[in-house]
Amino acid sequence: MAASPKDTEQHGTTAVATVAGHEPAVAARLFKSLGDPIRVKLLTLVRRSADGEACFCDLAEEFDFAQSTLSHHLRILVDAGVLSRTRRGRWSWYRVEHEALDEMELILRAGGPLRANPSSNCGA
């Protein structure tokens, strides 16, 4: 049964657009959100889920710790814009924000903003 509009809340996609300008604080937040093996596993599980989204209840089955701990890690990923959250009834559903992953790839890509500045005279 589909959720009615009033039963659905959308969260996520925070400030991802500013990474296109390579705002260092936003880029750092994206990468920091994946600085824990639990969050990397969560991202992997959501990416591999049917229909591209995963319910909190299904994610909780993969971990042997308190619900509050799982919620904490998911909140970090949502706040960074790596995942988005939709509330349907009493469950939260998570979806990967591919824009955020694309921005991370762009930042790391050869020739991207982390490349050496060819006009730098340091050490010369």
DARA-V882792 format. One record per backbone hydrogen bond with DSSP energy under -0.5 kcal/mol. NH is the residue of the N-H (numbers start at 1). CO is the residue of the C=O. If there is no record, write none. Layout:
# DARA-V882792
NH,CO + NH,CO
This chain:
# DARA-V882792
7,4 + 8,5 + 9,87 + 11,85 + 14,78 + 15,13 + 18,15 + 19,16 + 20,16 + 20,17 + 21,18 + 22,19 + 23,18 + 27,23 + 28,24 + 29,25 + 30,26 + 31,27 + 32,28 + 33,29 + 34,30 + 34,31 + 35,32 + 39,36 + 40,36 + 41,37 + 42,38 + 43,39 + 44,40 + 45,41 + 46,42 + 47,43 + 48,44 + 49,46 + 52,49 + 53,50 + 54,94 + 56,92 + 58,55 + 59,55 + 60,56 + 61,57 + 62,59 + 63,60 + 69,66 + 70,66 + 71,67 + 72,68 + 73,69 + 74,70 + 75,71 + 76,72 + 77,73 + 78,74 + 79,75 + 80,76 + 81,77 + 81,78 + 82,77 + 83,77 + 84,95 + 85,11 + 86,93 + 87,9 + 88,86 + 88,91 + 89,7 + 91,88 + 93,86 + 94,54 + 95,84 + 96,52 + 97,82 + 98,96 + 100,97 + 101,97 + 102,98 + 103,99 + 104,100 + 105,101 + 106,102 + 107,103 + 108,104 + 109,105 + 112,109 + 114,107 + 115,112 + 118,116 + 120,117 + 124,121
